[in-house]
Amino acid sequence: MKRFASRVGADARRAGAETVEVSLLERMEFTVEVRRGAIEKLIESVSNSIDVELSIDRRKSIVSSSDLSDESLAALIAEGIELARVMDRDEYFGLPDEAELGAAGADLAIYDPESLAVTAERKIALALELERRALAMDERIIPDGSSFSNRVRTAVFANSLGFCEGYRRTSNMLALSCAVEDRPQRSANTGKRQSSWWYSAAVRAADLEGAEEIARRAVERTIRKIGARKPRTCEVPVVFDPFTARDFLESLAEAASGGNIYRKSSFLVDRLGERVGSPIVTIVDDGVMPARLGTRPFDAEGVRSRRTVVFEEGVLKSYLCGTYAARKIGRATTGNAGGIANFHLAPGRTSAAEIVASVDQGLYLTSISGPGANHMTGDFSQGAQGIWIEKGELSYPVDEFTIAGSFPAMLAGVVMVGDDLDWRDAVASPTIKIERMTLSGA
């Protein structure tokens, strides 16, 4: 693949391109979904794609194809050259500085050949076993689907400065979704079906949680929603579980993106060096953490991966930039072309149970939904579900309400950070407590 990418780059240069970047990607995927003891979907596929970004006099074009034949690639390059000649000139466009190019040197442990040795029969059996265990735990459970998937991603990047490197990454996931009929005796919310899920994801198949644990967590999360009430409209402390906190962080990552900064579409524009959050808020993007799902040796333009502190004790320290965005705002690249790596809130020293116990009356937030997290204006308003906290204990489920605030107020209002940092994704967070937010309910 490296030889192939280098050859395509050389062909583009001969055709008249001044700069060339070639991204070559191979994806191998296996996914099985089962429901009620039968296979509903089974996918086993291998796909290839190539992106060629080239420029002439700082006029850039990008062309892509899944056909890697010589005839197709010759036509692709010719199309790219033709497009580049008619594009507007962009003074900020250019390849990264050569000193920035390279692959992180340490063993990042993101490829697991043993994951590929798991047979199709074993993967199907794991998905079926997961559903069986859930059904055996509670007769009220209705199966919504159980799945096992694993993927291998092989990426190669080459450019006209002579950089040419590649890497392989594996990922595995075992997941369960289930539901329950909700017909409580003392609630207007009757004839409703509640649902929830649990999953485990890891670079190595051997690191996945067992079927028993995944089934137990999925069943517990589903059953605890029975009898949910609409809470009263109020302002109370809110405890975000690691999953809802992760959703909050994803929106923060968008706000810190260099692209949104130079487009002036972020509430963080012109705030570098300012205290934006609580002193206990430190947020990091780290592409070189071993064996994490967001780890990579280099970004989408060959820039070496690194650790970048975005917020340090509440102070905005850095935006997350690729080369182009960095030049537009007068900064240096942070190795984030193509997006974030392992974006996470640094954990504290308090357990989730202690955080809940600190709340007299408030909300334990377990789900947020809807388009109301606006990283441009900083407004935050989303549909929510959770569990009401009374005198430091989880009391009863609540749903059909909206939770609202603003990103600046939420960041400044973080008063407790848990020690339960949860790494099931490339974005991760522990439990957090925000001092006050508005609930719009009954």
C-alpha positions as CSV (number, residue, x, y, z in Angstrom):
1,M,0.0,0.0,0.0
2,K,2.9,2.4,0.7
3,R,4.5,1.7,-2.7
4,F,1.1,2.1,-4.3
5,A,0.4,5.5,-2.6
6,S,3.9,6.7,-3.5
7,R,3.4,5.8,-7.2
8,V,0.1,7.6,-7.4
9,G,1.7,10.7,-5.9
10,A,4.6,10.5,-8.4
11,D,2.0,10.1,-11.3
12,A,0.2,13.3,-10.1
13,R,3.4,15.2,-10.0
14,R,4.3,14.2,-13.5
15,A,0.8,15.3,-14.6
16,G,1.5,18.8,-13.4
17,A,0.6,18.9,-9.7
18,E,2.9,21.1,-7.5
19,T,1.9,19.4,-4.3
20,V,0.2,16.0,-3.7
21,E,-1.3,14.2,-0.8
22,V,-2.5,10.6,-1.2
23,S,-4.7,8.8,1.4
24,L,-5.2,5.1,0.9
25,L,-7.6,3.2,3.1
26,E,-8.6,-0.4,3.4
27,R,-11.5,-1.5,5.7
28,M,-12.3,-5.0,6.7
29,E,-15.5,-5.4,8.7
30,F,-17.5,-8.1,10.3
31,T,-20.9,-7.4,12.0
32,V,-23.5,-9.8,13.2
33,E,-26.9,-8.7,14.7
34,V,-29.2,-11.1,16.3
35,R,-32.7,-10.9,17.7
36,R,-34.9,-13.5,19.4
37,G,-32.3,-16.2,18.8
38,A,-32.0,-15.6,15.0
39,I,-29.5,-13.7,12.9
40,E,-31.1,-10.5,11.5
41,K,-28.0,-9.1,9.8
42,L,-24.6,-10.4,8.9
43,I,-22.0,-8.2,7.1
44,E,-18.5,-9.3,6.1
45,S,-16.8,-6.9,3.7
46,V,-13.5,-5.6,2.5
47,S,-13.4,-2.1,0.8
48,N,-10.7,0.2,-0.5
49,S,-10.7,3.9,-1.3
50,I,-8.2,6.5,-2.3
51,D,-8.3,10.3,-1.9
52,V,-5.9,12.5,-3.9
53,E,-5.5,16.1,-2.8
54,L,-3.4,18.2,-5.2
55,S,-2.6,21.8,-5.9
56,I,-1.3,24.1,-8.6
57,D,-0.3,27.6,-7.6
58,R,-2.2,27.2,-4.2
59,R,-5.3,26.2,-6.1
60,K,-6.5,22.9,-4.5
61,S,-8.7,20.1,-5.5
62,I,-9.6,16.7,-3.9
63,V,-10.7,13.7,-5.9
64,S,-11.7,10.3,-4.6
65,S,-12.4,6.8,-5.9
66,S,-13.0,3.2,-4.8
67,D,-11.6,1.9,-8.1
68,L,-7.9,1.4,-7.8
69,S,-7.2,0.3,-11.4
70,D,-4.6,2.1,-13.4
71,E,-7.1,3.4,-15.9
72,S,-9.3,4.8,-13.1
73,L,-6.4,6.4,-11.3
74,A,-5.1,8.1,-14.5
75,A,-8.6,9.6,-15.1
76,L,-8.8,10.6,-11.4
77,I,-5.6,12.5,-11.5
78,A,-6.5,14.2,-14.8
79,E,-9.8,15.3,-13.2
80,G,-8.0,16.6,-10.2
81,I,-5.6,18.6,-12.3
82,E,-8.4,20.1,-14.3
83,L,-10.4,21.1,-11.2
84,A,-7.3,22.6,-9.5
85,R,-6.7,24.9,-12.5
86,V,-10.2,26.5,-12.1
87,M,-10.3,26.8,-8.3
88,D,-9.7,30.0,-6.4
89,R,-6.2,30.6,-5.1
90,D,-5.9,30.2,-1.3
91,E,-2.9,31.7,0.3
92,Y,-3.3,29.6,3.5
93,F,-3.2,26.3,1.7
94,G,0.0,24.3,1.7
95,L,1.6,21.1,3.0
96,P,2.7,20.9,6.6
97,D,6.2,21.9,7.6
98,E,8.5,19.0,7.0
99,A,9.6,19.1,10.7
100,E,6.0,18.3,11.7
101,L,5.7,15.2,9.6
102,G,6.3,11.7,11.1
103,A,4.8,8.9,13.1
104,A,4.7,8.7,16.9
105,G,7.7,6.4,17.8
106,A,6.3,4.4,20.7
107,D,4.4,1.2,20.3
108,L,0.8,2.4,20.4
109,A,-0.7,-1.1,20.7
110,I,-3.6,-0.3,18.3
111,Y,-3.4,-3.5,16.2
112,D,-4.3,-6.8,17.6
113,P,-3.9,-9.8,15.2
114,E,-5.6,-12.1,17.7
115,S,-8.8,-10.2,17.1
116,L,-8.7,-11.4,13.5
117,A,-8.4,-15.0,14.6
118,V,-11.8,-15.0,16.3
119,T,-14.0,-17.1,14.0
120,A,-17.3,-16.0,12.5
121,E,-19.0,-18.9,14.4
122,R,-17.6,-17.5,17.7
123,K,-18.7,-14.0,17.0
124,I,-22.3,-15.2,16.2
125,A,-22.2,-17.3,19.4
126,L,-21.2,-14.3,21.5
127,A,-24.1,-12.2,20.2
128,L,-26.6,-15.0,20.8
129,E,-25.2,-15.7,24.3
130,L,-25.5,-12.0,25.2
131,E,-29.2,-12.0,24.3
132,R,-29.9,-15.3,26.1
133,R,-28.3,-14.0,29.3
134,A,-30.3,-10.8,29.3
135,L,-33.6,-12.7,28.8
136,A,-32.7,-15.1,31.6
137,M,-32.1,-12.2,34.0
138,D,-35.7,-10.7,34.0
139,E,-38.8,-12.1,32.3
140,R,-40.0,-8.6,31.5
141,I,-37.1,-7.9,29.1
142,I,-37.9,-7.6,25.4
143,P,-34.9,-8.1,23.1
144,D,-34.2,-5.2,20.7
145,G,-30.9,-6.6,19.3
146,S,-27.6,-8.0,20.3
147,S,-24.5,-7.6,18.1
148,F,-20.8,-8.3,17.7
149,S,-18.6,-6.4,15.4
150,N,-14.9,-6.1,14.6
151,R,-13.0,-4.0,12.1
152,V,-9.5,-3.6,10.8
153,R,-8.6,-0.3,9.3
154,T,-5.3,0.0,7.3
155,A,-4.4,3.6,6.4
156,V,-1.5,4.8,4.4
157,F,-0.6,8.5,3.7
158,A,2.0,9.9,1.3
159,N,2.8,13.4,0.1
160,S,5.1,15.1,-2.3
161,L,7.5,16.1,0.5
162,G,8.6,12.4,0.6
163,F,6.5,11.4,3.7
164,C,5.0,7.9,3.3
165,E,3.8,5.9,6.3
166,G,0.9,3.7,7.3
167,Y,-0.7,1.9,10.3
168,R,-3.3,-0.7,11.1
169,R,-5.9,-0.4,13.8
170,T,-8.4,-3.0,15.1
171,S,-11.6,-2.3,17.0
172,N,-14.1,-4.7,18.6
173,M,-17.6,-4.2,20.1
174,L,-20.1,-6.4,21.8
175,A,-23.5,-4.6,22.4
176,L,-27.0,-5.2,23.6
177,S,-30.2,-3.2,23.4
178,C,-33.4,-4.2,25.2
179,A,-36.7,-2.8,26.2
180,V,-39.5,-3.3,28.8
181,E,-43.2,-2.5,28.8
182,D,-43.9,0.4,31.2
183,R,-47.4,0.3,32.8
184,P,-46.9,1.7,36.2
185,Q,-49.9,1.8,38.6
186,R,-49.6,5.5,39.7
187,S,-48.5,7.4,36.6
188,A,-50.1,9.0,33.6
189,N,-47.3,7.5,31.5
190,T,-48.9,4.2,30.7
191,G,-48.6,1.8,27.7
192,K,-45.1,3.0,27.0
193,R,-42.0,1.0,26.2
194,Q,-38.7,1.9,27.9
195,S,-35.4,0.9,26.3
196,S,-31.7,1.1,27.1
197,W,-28.4,-0.5,26.2
198,W,-24.9,-1.4,27.2
199,Y,-21.8,-2.2,25.2
200,S,-18.1,-2.9,25.5
201,A,-15.6,-1.7,22.9
202,A,-11.8,-2.2,22.8
203,V,-8.8,-2.5,20.4
204,R,-8.4,-6.1,21.6
205,A,-11.2,-8.6,21.5
206,A,-9.8,-10.2,24.7
207,D,-10.4,-6.9,26.5
208,L,-14.1,-6.8,26.0
209,E,-16.4,-7.1,29.0
210,G,-18.0,-10.5,29.4
211,A,-21.5,-11.3,28.1
212,E,-22.8,-11.6,31.7
213,E,-21.6,-8.1,32.7
214,I,-22.9,-6.5,29.5
215,A,-26.3,-8.2,29.9
216,R,-26.5,-7.2,33.6
217,R,-25.8,-3.5,32.9
218,A,-28.2,-3.4,29.9
219,V,-31.0,-5.0,31.9
220,E,-30.4,-2.8,35.0
221,R,-30.4,0.4,32.9
222,T,-33.7,-0.7,31.2
223,I,-35.6,-1.9,34.3
224,R,-34.7,1.3,36.3
225,K,-36.7,3.4,33.8
226,I,-40.1,1.8,34.7
227,G,-42.5,4.2,36.2
228,A,-40.7,7.3,35.0
229,R,-42.3,10.7,36.0
230,K,-42.0,14.1,34.5
231,P,-40.1,16.3,37.0
232,R,-41.2,19.7,38.1
233,T,-39.7,22.8,36.5
234,C,-36.8,23.8,38.7
235,E,-33.1,24.7,39.1
236,V,-31.1,21.9,40.7
237,P,-27.7,20.3,40.8
238,V,-27.2,17.9,37.9
239,V,-24.9,14.8,38.0
240,F,-23.9,13.7,34.4
241,D,-23.1,10.0,34.1
242,P,-20.0,9.2,32.0
243,F,-22.1,8.8,28.8
244,T,-24.0,12.1,29.0
245,A,-20.8,13.9,30.1
246,R,-19.2,12.4,27.0
247,D,-21.9,13.9,24.8
248,F,-21.2,17.2,26.4
249,L,-17.5,16.8,25.7
250,E,-18.2,16.0,22.0
251,S,-19.8,19.4,21.6
252,L,-16.9,21.0,23.4
253,A,-14.5,19.4,21.0
254,E,-16.5,21.0,18.1
255,A,-16.2,24.3,19.8
256,A,-12.4,23.9,20.2
257,S,-12.0,22.9,16.5
258,G,-9.7,25.2,14.6
259,G,-12.1,25.1,11.6
260,N,-14.9,26.5,13.8
261,I,-12.6,29.1,15.3
262,Y,-11.5,30.6,12.0
263,R,-15.1,30.5,10.8
264,K,-16.1,32.4,13.9
265,S,-18.7,29.7,14.7
266,S,-17.7,28.9,18.3
267,F,-18.3,30.4,21.7
268,L,-14.5,30.0,22.3
269,V,-13.4,32.4,19.6
270,D,-10.7,34.9,20.9
271,R,-10.7,33.3,24.4
272,L,-7.3,31.6,24.5
273,G,-5.7,32.2,27.9
274,E,-9.0,33.0,29.5
275,R,-10.5,31.1,32.4
276,V,-13.6,29.5,30.8
277,G,-14.2,26.6,33.2
278,S,-13.9,25.5,36.8
279,P,-10.4,25.0,38.2
280,I,-11.1,21.3,38.4
281,V,-11.7,21.0,34.6
282,T,-8.7,19.8,32.6
283,I,-9.5,18.5,29.1
284,V,-6.9,16.8,26.9
285,D,-6.7,15.4,23.4
286,D,-4.1,12.7,23.3
287,G,-3.4,10.7,20.1
288,V,-0.5,8.7,21.6
289,M,-2.3,6.9,24.5
290,P,-1.5,3.2,24.1
291,A,-4.4,0.8,23.1
292,R,-7.1,3.5,22.9
293,L,-9.7,3.6,20.2
294,G,-8.8,7.1,19.1
295,T,-5.0,6.5,19.1
296,R,-3.1,7.0,15.8
297,P,0.6,7.6,15.0
298,F,-0.1,10.6,12.7
299,D,-3.1,12.7,11.6
300,A,-4.8,12.9,8.2
301,E,-2.0,14.9,6.7
302,G,1.0,13.0,8.1
303,V,1.6,15.3,11.2
304,R,2.9,13.4,14.2
305,S,0.4,12.7,16.9
306,R,0.8,14.3,20.3
307,R,-0.8,15.2,23.6
308,T,-2.5,18.6,23.6
309,V,-4.0,20.2,26.7
310,V,-7.1,22.1,25.6
311,F,-8.3,23.3,29.0
312,E,-5.9,23.4,32.0
313,E,-7.6,23.9,35.4
314,G,-10.4,25.8,33.6
315,V,-8.1,28.0,31.4
316,L,-8.4,27.6,27.6
317,K,-4.9,26.7,26.5
318,S,-5.2,25.5,22.9
319,Y,-7.5,25.0,19.9
320,L,-7.3,21.7,18.0
321,C,-6.0,22.4,14.5
322,G,-4.8,20.8,11.3
323,T,-2.3,22.8,9.2
324,Y,-4.8,24.9,7.3
325,A,-6.9,26.0,10.3
326,A,-3.7,26.7,12.2
327,R,-2.5,29.1,9.5
328,K,-5.8,30.8,9.3
329,I,-5.7,31.7,13.0
330,G,-2.0,32.2,13.3
331,R,-1.3,29.1,15.4
332,A,0.7,25.9,14.9
333,T,-0.9,22.6,14.0
334,T,-1.8,20.3,16.9
335,G,-1.9,17.2,14.7
336,N,-5.7,17.2,14.5
337,A,-6.3,17.1,10.8
338,G,-9.1,14.7,10.4
339,G,-10.5,15.3,13.9
340,I,-9.9,14.6,17.5
341,A,-7.9,11.6,18.9
342,N,-8.6,10.6,22.5
343,F,-10.5,13.7,23.8
344,H,-11.2,13.4,27.5
345,L,-11.8,15.1,30.8
346,A,-9.1,14.3,33.3
347,P,-10.6,12.3,36.2
348,G,-10.8,13.5,39.8
349,R,-10.5,11.5,43.0
350,T,-14.2,11.2,44.0
351,S,-16.3,8.2,43.4
352,A,-19.6,8.4,41.5
353,A,-21.4,7.2,44.6
354,E,-19.9,10.1,46.6
355,I,-20.9,12.6,44.0
356,V,-24.5,11.4,44.1
357,A,-24.5,11.4,47.9
358,S,-23.5,15.1,47.8
359,V,-26.9,16.1,46.3
360,D,-29.9,16.7,48.5
361,Q,-32.4,17.3,45.7
362,G,-31.3,17.0,42.0
363,L,-30.9,15.0,38.9
364,Y,-28.7,12.0,37.9
365,L,-28.7,12.5,34.1
366,T,-28.5,9.3,32.0
367,S,-29.6,10.4,28.5
368,I,-29.7,13.5,26.4
369,S,-31.0,13.9,22.9
370,G,-31.9,16.4,20.3
371,P,-30.0,19.2,18.4
372,G,-29.9,21.7,21.2
373,A,-26.2,21.8,22.0
374,N,-25.0,24.8,20.0
375,H,-21.2,25.1,20.0
376,M,-21.5,28.4,18.1
377,T,-23.6,30.4,20.5
378,G,-22.8,28.3,23.6
379,D,-26.5,27.6,24.3
380,F,-27.4,24.1,25.6
381,S,-30.9,22.8,25.7
382,Q,-31.7,19.1,25.2
383,G,-34.3,16.5,25.9
384,A,-33.3,14.3,28.8
385,Q,-33.9,11.2,30.9
386,G,-32.5,10.4,34.3
387,I,-33.1,9.4,37.9
388,W,-34.2,11.9,40.6
389,I,-31.8,12.2,43.6
390,E,-33.3,12.7,47.1
391,K,-31.2,13.1,50.2
392,G,-28.1,11.7,48.4
393,E,-29.8,8.6,47.0
394,L,-31.1,7.6,43.6
395,S,-34.9,7.7,44.1
396,Y,-37.1,7.3,41.0
397,P,-36.8,7.6,37.2
398,V,-37.7,10.9,35.3
399,D,-38.2,11.6,31.7
400,E,-40.1,13.9,29.2
401,F,-38.3,17.0,30.2
402,T,-35.7,19.4,28.9
403,I,-32.4,20.3,30.6
404,A,-30.9,23.8,29.7
405,G,-27.9,26.0,30.4
406,S,-25.0,27.4,28.5
407,F,-21.6,25.9,27.8
408,P,-19.7,28.7,29.7
409,A,-22.0,28.4,32.7
410,M,-21.8,24.6,32.7
411,L,-18.0,24.6,32.5
412,A,-17.7,27.1,35.2
413,G,-20.3,25.2,37.3
414,V,-18.4,21.9,37.4
415,V,-18.0,21.4,41.2
416,M,-17.1,17.7,41.3
417,V,-15.3,15.3,38.9
418,G,-15.4,11.5,39.4
419,D,-12.6,8.9,39.3
420,D,-14.5,6.7,36.9
421,L,-13.1,7.8,33.5
422,D,-14.8,5.5,31.0
423,W,-12.9,4.5,27.8
424,R,-15.5,3.0,25.5
425,D,-14.9,5.6,22.7
426,A,-12.4,8.1,21.4
427,V,-14.2,10.7,23.6
428,A,-14.3,9.8,27.3
429,S,-15.4,11.4,30.6
430,P,-15.9,10.5,34.2
431,T,-19.0,11.4,36.2
432,I,-19.3,15.1,36.8
433,K,-21.5,17.3,38.9
434,I,-22.7,20.7,37.7
435,E,-23.8,23.1,40.5
436,R,-27.1,24.2,38.9
437,M,-29.1,23.7,35.7
438,T,-32.6,24.4,34.6
439,L,-35.1,21.5,34.2
440,S,-38.3,22.3,32.2
441,G,-40.8,19.7,33.1
442,A,-44.3,19.7,34.7
